[in-house]
Amino acid sequence: MRVCLITIATLAVLAGLDYIANIAAPFVLSVFTGIILLPLTKRLQRIGIPRGLSAIIVLIVAVFVLAALIFLIEPLVWRLVDVIPRIRWEMKSMIGDFRAFVQGLDQISTEVEQTLGEGGAAGAAEEGDAAASVMPSLSDTLFMAPLVASQVLIFVGGFFFFLIGREDLYRSIAVRCVGEHHCNAVLDRIRHAERLVARYFITVTMINAGLGACLAGVLTLLGMDYALVWGAAAMLLNYVIYLGPTVVIGALLVAGLLAFDGLMSFAPALAFFLINMVEAQFVTPSLVGKHVDLNPMLVFLSIVFWFFLWGPLGAIVAIPILVATVSLIEG
């Protein structure tokens, strides 16, 4: 009976989290963003700035940094939109060259002609048109605008009120969970989890900044446009372990195809792959391992689970949730 109740309760919680994803995901992100920026808030309070004003200052700084990053990456996004027709043409050209090569082989020329004849060309054209249709239309963008605006408001409100009332919130949760007598022990665990999450992300931010700087330097030496923008994009996407670097590699493959000819087309993606391998295998374990030791399987399952539940925002908060959970359990 107990197992059945636990199973039903777990499924009900998961269904509820999925149903309120548009509310829960930005709110959870705001809480962990507040935890990460908590050292800055405490420093402002130590110099005599009231708690509410400190929260407003930190919120303004966070919004300004986010806006600066969006402004920095914007040229790359619009350039990608502009070159989508060229990407389609390059991909069709590569497919055509490959088909011509395969058709030159005597033993399978008949099968290739039957499989990749006019129908194959039409299929490739249809795939290209389908890829183009993935781009959102103006009506889709206008429809999504209120949803995005509401999520931004939830994030800003959750971030601000968390910084103001986090201590009262923690104490209220602790008292309701374990009672007044054991409240301080639970509060100590929560504060330890806070410190661990903040240290983890400060360290990861420094590592990601170094990764982005290295990529920007290599791309500059290769003569690739928007090297600093690529570095900033790699820095941001590297917060999403596994998925982020994969996206960067795919984007650099396309960019290399557009910028260079021959084997040089693979140089940008290969350069980032090598830089990311050094970071993931040597730098991050040696620096992050001092604060928290996460099982790679747990990291992978956490990203997959929260990405499936909440999409891209879920992938962003997956690691903070895992770090906090591990800290609370082991603390």
Secondary structure as GFF3:
##gff-version 3
##sequence-region A 1 331
A	DSSP	alpha_helix	2	19	.	.	.	ID=ss1
A	DSSP	alpha_helix	21	36	.	.	.	ID=ss2
A	DSSP	alpha_helix	38	46	.	.	.	ID=ss3
A	DSSP	alpha_helix	51	103	.	.	.	ID=ss4
A	DSSP	three_ten_helix	106	108	.	.	.	ID=ss5
A	DSSP	alpha_helix	109	115	.	.	.	ID=ss6
A	DSSP	alpha_helix	118	133	.	.	.	ID=ss7
A	DSSP	alpha_helix	138	178	.	.	.	ID=ss8
A	DSSP	alpha_helix	183	222	.	.	.	ID=ss9
A	DSSP	alpha_helix	227	237	.	.	.	ID=ss10
A	DSSP	alpha_helix	243	259	.	.	.	ID=ss11
A	DSSP	three_ten_helix	262	266	.	.	.	ID=ss12
A	DSSP	alpha_helix	267	278	.	.	.	ID=ss13
A	DSSP	pi_helix	279	283	.	.	.	ID=ss14
A	DSSP	alpha_helix	284	288	.	.	.	ID=ss15
A	DSSP	alpha_helix	296	310	.	.	.	ID=ss16
A	DSSP	alpha_helix	312	330	.	.	.	ID=ss17
###
